[in-house]
Amino acid sequence: MSGLFSQDGFIGKVLGGFTDLLTLSILWMICSIPIVTAGASTAALYTMTLRIVRGEEGRIGAGFFHAFRENFKSATVIHLLVMLLGFLLFVYGFSVGILPANIRPFFRGASILFWMLWLMEVLFVYAVQARFENTVWNIMRNAWLMAAGSFPYFLLIFFISGIPVWTFWLNTGLFVRLLPVWIFLGPGVTAWLNSLLFHRCFRRFIPENEEEEPTADAEE
């Protein structure tokens, strides 16, 4: 019975994983408060959850801040570019609403397509940043190529990442009751669930003999 509650026992591992994800969620929220640093914070979050999925051991807090510092410059540039693209798409979508009714459906359809392409980039780029070393341009390009080439994974990751939104739409009262859970556990649990999928998705882009920090090349 004591073995069950030991650090290597089942319950011990579950409680340890719960604590790790809680810690990562809190660190992610703190480091994302200045909106401009949210990209580096998200890349650090995925760095740690991908390590958890791979079974790598290490100190969660120290590892998060190391990854945050290591990815800060490139992840911040990526984050600003992604947010700029999102803003331009918002302006485009607003402009479609004032077009003549006979041509509005075509541009509205294009807007939906552009938003989907943007979501493919947003949902993959920080995990790609966390797992691969490359230039900003190549990370953003390869993130989209990986999402397009692994579309079923993208759909699953889209569904998992949007669970709070789906809950709000379907049952606002339940969303409100679960809000503390979303705040303190949501980021870590979401990143961990997504990392289970990213780990499988990324394996096809990593040479078998390459163990540390591969370079992203989605075109191989």
N, C-alpha and C positions, 0 to 999 in steps of 0.2 A: 504493500500500500504506500509505503514511504517513497518507493521508486516512482510511483505515479505522479507524485507532487515534486519530485526532484527536478533540477534544472534540465536534465535530459529526458525526463518523463513526459508523457503526453500532455498532461495538464500544465506542467511547467513550460513546455514549448508553446502551448496555446496562450498562456498568460504572458510569456515573453514576447510573442509575436504581437499580441494586443498592445503591450506597452510600447513596443517599437513603433507601431503604426500611430498610436496616440502621440508619441514624441515627435514623429515626422510631421504629423498634421499641425501641431502647435508651432513647430519651427517654420513650416511652410507659411503659415498665416502671419507670423511675426515678420519674416523676411519679405513678405509680399505687400506689407502695409504701404511702403513707398511703391506705388504702382509700377514705377520704372524698373524695380528690381524683381518683379514677379517672374520674369523669364528665367533669371538665374536661379531663383528659388524653386521654380518648377523643374528645371534641369537637375538641380541638386536632389530634389525629391525623387525623381525617376532614377537618378544614379543609385540611390540607396535601395529603392524597391526592386530594381533590377538585380542588385547584389543579393538581396534577400531571396529572390526567386532562384538565383543561381546557387544558393546555399553558401554564399561567402559570409564569413564571420567578421566582426569588427564593431567598433563603438559607433553607435548611431549618430549621436550628436557631433562628435569630432568628424566623422565621415561626411555628414551633411555640410558642415561649414567648410571643409576642405573642398568639396565639390562645388559649393557656392562660389568660393574664391576662384577656383580653377576655371569655371565656366562663365564668370561674371561678364567679361567684355563681350565675347561672342554671343552669349545668350541674351544680353541686354540689347545688342544691335538687332538680333533676330526678333526679339519681343517688340521693339519699336517699329520695325518694318511690318510685322504681322498686324499690329494695332493700326498702323497707317493704312494698310490695305483694307482692314475692316471698316475704318472710317470712310474711305473712298467708296466702298460698296454700300455703306449706309447712305451716303449722299446720292449715289447712283439710284438706289432703290427709292429714295424720296423724289428724285427727279422724274422717275417713271410715272409716279402718281399724277403729274401735271401734264403728261403727254396726251395728245388726242386719243379718244377711246378706241378708234379703229386700229391704231398701231401699238397700243399699250400692252396687249397680251404677249406679243413677240418680245418686247423688252423686259416684261415681267418674267417670262420664261428664262431669258438670259440672266436676269438677276438671281433667280433660284439656282441656276447652274453655277454662277460665280460664287455664290455663298457656299455651295457644296464643295467646290474646289478649295475655298478658303478654310472650311472646316477640316478637310483632309490635311491641309498644311498644319493647322493649329494643333490637331490631335496627335500628329506624329512628330512634329519638329523638335519638341523638347525631349522626347524619349530618344530620338536620333542623336540630338546634341549630347545627351547623357551617355550614350553607348559608343559613339564613334568620334574619332578625331578628324576634323576636316575644316575647310574654310567656311565662312558664313554662307556664301553663295551655294557651295556644294551641299552643305547640310540642308538648306532650304529646298534645293532642287531634289536631292535624294529622298527627303522626307515625303515630298509629294509623289515621287515615283514609287516609293515603297507602299504608300497608301493606295495608289492606283493599282499597283501590281498585287496587292493583298486586300482587295476590296471587301471580302467577307470579314477579315479582321477589322477593317475600318468600321464596318457596320456594327460589329459587336462592341468595339471601343466607343463608338458614338452612343450606343444604347447605354452602356455602363456609365459613361461620363455624364449623361443626361438624366440619370435616375432622379435627382432632386427636382429637375424641371418637369419630368413626367409625373412625379408624385404631386407637385403643385397643381398641375392641370387637372389631374384626376380626382384629387382629394385634398383640398387646401387645409382642412382641419388636421389631417394626418401629417401633412408637411410641417405645420406649425408645431405639432407635438414632437416631431422627430428633428426639429431644427437644431437643438443642442447636439444631437448625434451627428448631423451633417457638419456642424461647425468643428467639433473636436475630433471626429473620426473620419469624416467624409473624405478629405484630401488624401490621407494616408491609405485608406481602404480602396478608394478609387484608383489611385496610382498603382497599388499592389495588384488589384484585379487586372488592370490594363497591362501591367508588366508581365503577367502570366501569358498574355496574348503577344505582347511585343517580343518576349523571349523566343517564342516559337516562330514569329514572323521574321526576326532578325537572323536566325540561324542560317538561312539560305544565303545571306550576304557576308557571312564570316567564314574565312578559310578554316578547315578542320585543324590545321597545325598552328593557328593563331589564337593565343589565349588571352592576351592583354591588349586592351584599347585598340581594336581594329579600325581601319580607315573605311569610311562608308563609300561604297561604289555600287549604286543600285542598278547600274547598267551592265554589270558583269553577269 
